């Protein structure tokens, strides 16, 4: 991974904390919404000074150090994959406290996502990783030509995070 300066780390922490505190159910935020929030802060606060030195917020996400933790998907700021986030913690790019906050937000995200999946009488296929309607699952539905293989047994617990098969 790219070397990460202390100012990079502070900016990463700022974005991570904002997203975890305000967007845990989505684990992403529109670039425009993040920019609008930053414009409500003092013009000379550290995150704004960091942003302004690159011209705009979008340019910050082109920096290799920032891309260790986040990436832009069109105009959405998203976290890197869970394994990359752990590596960022292990390499000191994000602090232990920020990593714990990220994991707590991830639990909120997965609880929300899986609760919606369960409420729609759906499951997630172990093979193709796609959501599918349980009632219409049959041979030929999955990419492998077979029926989808459920990842969750919703009867195991009221806590959807404990329903993984």
KADAVEN-V428545 format. One record per pair of residues at least 12 apart in sequence whose C-alpha atoms are under 6 Angstrom apart, sorted by sequence separation. I is the first residue (numbers start at 1). J is the second residue. D is the distance in Angstrom with one decimal. If there is no record, write none. Layout:
i = [I & I]
j = [J & J]
d = [D & D]
This chain:
i = [122 & 152 & 151 & 152 & 151 & 125 & 126 & 125 & 126 & 125 & 126 & 124 & 125 & 123 & 124 & 11 & 31 & 30 & 31 & 30 & 29 & 29 & 28 & 28 & 4 & 2 & 24 & 25 & 25 & 20 & 24]
j = [134 & 164 & 164 & 165 & 165 & 148 & 149 & 149 & 150 & 150 & 151 & 150 & 151 & 150 & 151 & 47 & 75 & 75 & 76 & 76 & 76 & 77 & 77 & 78 & 65 & 65 & 105 & 108 & 109 & 105 & 109]
d = [5.2 & 4.5 & 5.9 & 5.2 & 5.5 & 5.3 & 5.4 & 4.9 & 5.9 & 4.9 & 5.2 & 5.8 & 5.7 & 5.9 & 5.5 & 5.8 & 5.4 & 5.8 & 5.6 & 4.5 & 5.6 & 5.3 & 5.5 & 4.7 & 5.3 & 5.5 & 4.8 & 5.9 & 4.3 & 5.3 & 5.6]
